[in-house]
């Protein structure tokens, strides 16, 4: 099946960047902006997306729909799109690209297929594909091969397997390290500041673990505006680990850390505002410590 018309739900920080790259691949890219924020509308306009208005019209217009949004809203959106698929009586491909457990993804797969659609499991790894950034799309499921028709130097498609849940399982394990390490790093640096040992700890880190220290600080400035989305992601990772007999408590703790960050003024900023502020990692740690 040749895919020409693609819907992106929703064109936020990641969705917008991927939509731009798909347009560069020669695809027509649509979205549904009914009820969306002014920021999302602006991002969609800047990306040159066509607004279909509703999910019903999006399904009617597209061959493929990419769900790229807050993981906490993924199930609801899947049911909304499934209802639109039933109404249209059209076999649309629905790809969930959110940070979800294999258990949740298999539930969405059943929902879409029962409605008459086709489902592909997608795990996104990497920063939004802007500038020189390269984003990996790990795909799995019986129809994962459909994604191999997209060719772009900044958008790399990698087929994991023919099983639904494998791409998401990979994403869960990867995110456990990257975002879990950020949660731990931010928490310990805030604690060191409040304990009055921040400078001594920094000196020790620079002597013994400079790469890890720099890695944490480099990711700290962009963490607050993403924290609200990382809360449900950590819970999905906890669910993943519990499903294979491991403890969910480490990732539950990371979710609590991101709950704190999301509730601060920095957590209320958009990714665009955070990038424009150009704060250093140390500056962000100081501001977060003052909120605790």
Order of alpha helices (4+ residues) and beta strands (2+ residues): beta-alpha-beta-alpha-beta-alpha-beta-alpha-beta-alpha-beta-beta-beta-alpha-alpha-alpha-alpha-alpha-alpha-alpha
